[in-house]
């Protein structure tokens, strides 16, 4: 199965070099992979995984381990953002 994986702000440092220009890349995953499987695969620090969207829909932290990804979906992750 293949998804589009996007990381924003300081999380872009965890992307492969070729994906840093667009902050996204196509990712091949085993069937049945979850959102948490992808987070762990890229060693994303839990404190930086704040806003998680799947095809533009917010996924609450408690739903992430059980949410299995589907072919063609887009997983986007943002760290906490502060500002004023």
N, C-alpha and C positions, 0 to 999 in steps of 0.2 A: 504494500500500500504506500502511497506517496501523499504527503501533505506539504503545504507551504508553512515555513517556520519563520517568524519575525521577532526580533528583539530590538528594544528601543533604549535610548539614552545610554547610561553606563553599561547596560547589559550587552550592548553591541560588541564589547570586548570579548565576549564568549562565542562570537560567530567565527566561522572559518574566514580566512583573509579574503577570499574571493567574494564573500557575501557582504562585506562591510560597507561597500558603496551604496547598496540598495537596502541594507539592513534585513534582507530576506533571502531565503534560498529554499529549494525543493529538497525535502528530506524523505528518504526511504525508511519505512518502519515495518516491523513485524505486525501482522494482523493481531488485533487485541491490545495494542499498545495504548497506554493511558497518557493523560497530560503529565502526570507525575513521572512517568517513565522518561519522557522527553526532558523534563526539568533535571532529573538525575543524570541522564546521559550527558548533558552539557555542563554538569557540575555547577548549576546556578545556585548561588547562596540563597537559602530560604528567605532571609531578611530583605533580599532585593526582588523577590518575586511577589509583586503587589497586585497589579491589575492584569488579569488573564482573560483574554477574549478568544472565543472560538467562533469563527465566521461572524465576528462583530457582536457576539452575545457574551456578556459577562458570565464567567464561571466562578462561583463562590469557592473559597478555599476548601471547604468540607466536601465539595462535589468533585474536586480535581482527581483524587485517587481512583474513583470509580468511573470517571468519564472516559470511555474508550473512544479513540479517534477513528475517523472514517476517511476513506480515500477521497482526496480532493479538498479536504477542509483546510482552513487557514488558522493556525495557532499563533497569537500575538501576545507578547508579554512585556509589561512596563514595570520599572522599579517605582518606589514611592517618589513623588515629586513634591517639592516644596517651593514656595515662591509667594510673591505678593503683588 
